């Protein structure tokens, strides 16, 4: 008997103000620690009014985490203090490992209709890798493999392995899976999951029925699963699109202040002191 994951709970994104005044929905964050271990936060910054996002996320530091940005509409211009820069366009992913530290800005731009939108996930780094060299993986939309199943279900494999199709973001510390799944109406989907891993789905379009309990979840709902070997999802009268994310919990203490996440309060004090005295950045390229 394969153990089908039940639903632990369904969350609703909370309106949150971030950066220099960006209105977004936070699916989970600081108050949910350690429930989503190894993940820390998921922000949904889809919007169609530039007044609510144009101020963007000006210069700020990160240390000890990875930020994964997945764009659907519009774009985000990214630049950091050691000269890395680029534009994240619709369908693209930026997988940034802040490691020992980066200083960057992320500035959104709408498309022709003023729409801009995407998601940012924060993944924690284990204590042994928190001070690793920062690195970027810029993944263009066309580099993301897409699986088209006979029933019309479409899976974009950003990270992980689905039936031998491997995602473009490889060699990630917490062995995560990051999939963008679209199921047409009247279809079912079963996905194997690693025992002990944290697994959740964030719905971005339509409505679906999750687990064998068939609990309904729609746009901006997050379904957090209990432990098990697989998950089941059904689409009935309408199609559903969701991000399916999983990862291996770290089980380490979390000391979190703003954009910096370490293991102890003392490490946080050091990081903020270094930020104030200009020694925060450890690597030059
Ligand atoms: Fe950032």
Boltz pocket constraint, residues with backbone or C-beta under 6 A from the ligand:
constraints:
  - pocket:
      binder: B
      contacts: [[A, 57], [A, 60], [A, 61], [A, 62], [A, 67], [A, 104], [A, 106], [A, 259]]
      max_distance: 6.0
